[in-house]
Structure formats: structure tokens, C-alpha cells
Amino acid sequence: MRNAVLIVDMQPICLYGLEEQRDELVRRIKCVVEAADLKRIPIIYVETYFEGVSINDDYVRTLEELGRGKNDTGNVLLKYDSGIVVDLNYAFRDINRLFLMGVNTGTCFTSTLSEVSHFGKKVNISPDTTADADIERYHMAMRGFHSLNNVTIHPDYQNMIRELEI
């Protein structure tokens, strides 16, 4: 079973509403990225574009802060416009199990999880490595994921790191 770490939407526009949580969120994700690097598990950074918003220095700094990983692990940056349907089944064709982290901007995180799990991929998530400025919507979405058979919700990021090591 091939694993990958999937990090969704760590753009500054997504983090502005989470200023109090930002540093801790980035720290936890960085711990998972470092564990994935040790196991030579590829890291996929998914970046969605918003009309009028382009990559800027702050976004590049956030990716550097997370750590881009070793070049030989197959890390990749997927870019897509949030208004365009992307064939994630094709993009993740060689991946059976994803460790999903990042920031929910509108429905980017939840729709990515739903689409990927729909294609039969096993998805691991942890509430402390994901976030949404709209806390109520986020908790509602997390409750809904419990009903998906191929989604594992870990109690914390350390549990997810232990799962990466299996």
C-alpha cells in the first residue's frame, strides 16, 4: 500500500482567520512532514487559486516553514483553480492511503476528502492538523466524516505519525 501526505491550502489567505492557531497548526503539520520524510513517504501540497489571488512571498515562506522534504521522495505541488473540477482519482492513482492535513477554505478541504474517499482511497485525518475559520461548519464536517468507512480520524497528530510508521 503506497502512502502519501496531502497538505491542502496553506496559503496566507487561508491562515489569516486563524492567527491564534496558525503557529501551532504549522508546527504540528511540520512534525508529520518530518516523519513522512524519514519514511520516504511523498508529500503532496495542494494549492487552490482564488480569483484575484496569486502566489506571493508569504505563501512560499509558509511552504518553506513546513519543509519541502527531500527531493528524492517524490514530493509534488498540485495547483488548480478552485472553480475547475480536477480529476483527483488520476492525480492520486498510485496512492492507496492519504494522510490529509491543512486549512479548509470554504469547502476545499472537505470536498477534497469526500472526493478522494469516494474513489476508495483510505484517508487519515486528525482534527489538530486541520482547521477552518468557521469552527461550527468544521465540526459539522468532521462529524459527517465518521460515517465514511475508509476515513480514519485520529485523536491527535502524534497518533497519525505513529500510523505513518506502520
C-alpha positions as CSV (number, residue, x, y, z in Angstrom):
1,M,0.0,0.0,0.0
2,R,1.5,3.3,-1.1
3,N,1.1,6.2,1.3
4,A,1.3,10.0,0.8
5,V,0.8,13.0,2.9
6,L,-1.6,15.5,1.4
7,I,-1.5,19.1,2.6
8,V,-4.3,21.4,1.4
9,D,-4.4,25.2,1.1
10,M,-1.7,26.5,3.3
11,Q,-1.9,29.9,1.6
12,P,-1.8,33.0,3.8
13,I,-5.3,34.0,2.7
14,C,-6.5,30.7,4.3
15,L,-4.5,31.3,7.5
16,Y,-5.4,34.9,8.2
17,G,-8.6,34.0,10.0
18,L,-6.6,31.5,12.2
19,E,-3.9,33.8,13.5
20,E,-4.1,32.4,17.1
21,Q,-3.9,28.8,15.8
22,R,-1.5,29.4,12.9
23,D,1.9,28.7,14.6
24,E,0.6,25.6,16.4
25,L,-1.1,24.3,13.2
26,V,2.1,24.8,11.2
27,R,4.2,23.1,13.9
28,R,2.0,20.0,14.0
29,I,1.9,19.7,10.2
30,K,5.7,20.1,10.1
31,C,6.1,17.2,12.6
32,V,4.1,15.0,10.3
33,V,6.1,16.1,7.3
34,E,9.4,15.3,9.0
35,A,8.1,11.8,10.0
36,A,7.0,11.3,6.3
37,D,10.4,12.3,5.2
38,L,12.1,9.8,7.4
39,K,9.9,7.1,6.0
40,R,10.4,8.4,2.4
41,I,6.7,9.0,2.0
42,P,5.8,11.6,-0.6
43,I,4.2,14.9,0.4
44,I,1.6,16.4,-1.9
45,Y,0.9,20.1,-1.5
46,V,-2.5,21.1,-3.0
47,E,-2.9,24.8,-3.7
48,T,-6.2,26.2,-4.9
49,Y,-6.3,29.6,-6.6
50,F,-8.9,32.2,-5.9
51,E,-9.8,34.9,-8.4
52,G,-7.5,37.8,-8.0
53,V,-5.2,35.9,-5.6
54,S,-1.8,34.6,-6.8
55,I,1.1,33.0,-5.1
56,N,3.1,35.5,-3.1
57,D,6.2,35.6,-0.9
58,D,4.1,34.8,2.2
59,Y,2.8,31.5,0.7
60,V,6.3,30.5,-0.4
61,R,7.5,31.2,3.2
62,T,4.7,29.0,4.6
63,L,5.8,26.1,2.4
64,E,9.4,26.6,3.4
65,E,8.3,26.7,7.0
66,L,6.5,23.4,6.6
67,G,9.6,21.9,5.0
68,R,9.6,20.8,1.3
69,G,11.1,17.4,2.2
70,K,13.8,15.6,0.4
71,N,13.9,15.9,-3.4
72,D,14.1,12.1,-3.9
73,T,10.8,11.3,-2.1
74,G,8.6,12.4,-5.0
75,N,7.1,15.5,-3.4
76,V,4.9,17.5,-5.7
77,L,2.9,20.7,-5.7
78,L,-0.5,20.4,-7.4
79,K,-2.0,23.7,-8.5
80,Y,-5.6,24.0,-9.5
81,D,-8.3,26.7,-9.8
82,S,-11.0,26.1,-7.2
83,G,-13.6,26.6,-9.9
84,I,-12.3,23.8,-12.1
85,V,-13.0,20.2,-11.5
86,V,-9.8,18.3,-11.0
87,D,-9.5,14.5,-11.6
88,L,-8.1,13.6,-8.2
89,N,-8.6,10.0,-8.9
90,Y,-6.0,10.3,-11.7
91,A,-3.7,12.6,-9.7
92,F,-3.6,10.0,-6.8
93,R,-3.8,6.9,-9.0
94,D,-0.6,5.4,-7.4
95,I,-1.7,6.3,-3.8
96,N,-3.8,4.0,-1.7
97,R,-3.7,5.8,1.6
98,L,-3.6,9.6,2.3
99,F,-2.8,11.5,5.4
100,L,-4.8,14.7,4.9
101,M,-3.9,18.0,6.6
102,G,-4.3,21.7,6.0
103,V,-6.7,24.5,6.1
104,N,-10.3,24.5,5.0
105,T,-11.2,27.4,2.8
106,G,-14.9,27.2,2.1
107,T,-15.2,23.6,1.0
108,C,-11.7,22.9,-0.3
109,F,-10.7,20.6,2.5
110,T,-14.0,18.8,2.9
111,S,-14.6,18.4,-0.9
112,T,-11.0,17.0,-1.3
113,L,-11.6,14.5,1.5
114,S,-15.0,13.5,0.1
115,E,-13.8,13.1,-3.4
116,V,-10.7,11.1,-2.5
117,S,-12.5,8.8,-0.2
118,H,-15.2,8.3,-2.8
119,F,-12.5,6.8,-5.1
120,G,-11.8,4.2,-2.4
121,K,-8.6,5.7,-1.1
122,K,-8.0,5.3,2.6
123,V,-7.9,8.7,4.3
124,N,-6.4,9.5,7.7
125,I,-7.1,12.9,9.3
126,S,-6.6,14.5,12.6
127,P,-8.5,17.5,13.9
128,D,-5.4,19.1,15.2
129,T,-3.7,19.2,11.8
130,T,-6.7,20.7,10.1
131,A,-8.5,24.0,10.6
132,D,-11.3,26.2,9.4
133,A,-12.1,29.8,10.4
134,D,-15.7,28.7,10.6
135,I,-15.5,26.4,13.6
136,E,-19.1,25.4,13.6
137,R,-19.0,24.3,9.9
138,Y,-15.7,22.5,10.5
139,H,-17.1,20.5,13.5
140,M,-20.2,19.6,11.5
141,A,-18.0,18.3,8.6
142,M,-15.8,16.3,11.0
143,R,-18.9,14.6,12.4
144,G,-20.0,13.7,8.9
145,F,-16.7,12.0,8.1
146,H,-17.2,9.5,10.9
147,S,-19.8,7.8,8.7
148,L,-17.3,7.1,5.9
149,N,-15.9,3.6,6.1
150,N,-12.5,4.4,4.6
151,V,-11.8,7.5,6.7
152,T,-9.8,7.2,9.9
153,I,-10.0,10.1,12.3
154,H,-7.0,10.1,14.7
155,P,-7.3,11.8,18.1
156,D,-4.1,13.8,17.5
157,Y,-1.2,14.4,15.1
158,Q,1.1,12.1,17.2
159,N,-1.2,9.2,16.7
160,M,-1.2,10.0,12.9
161,I,2.6,10.0,13.0
162,R,2.6,6.5,14.6
163,E,0.3,5.3,11.9
164,L,2.7,6.7,9.2
165,E,5.4,4.4,10.7
166,I,3.3,1.2,10.1
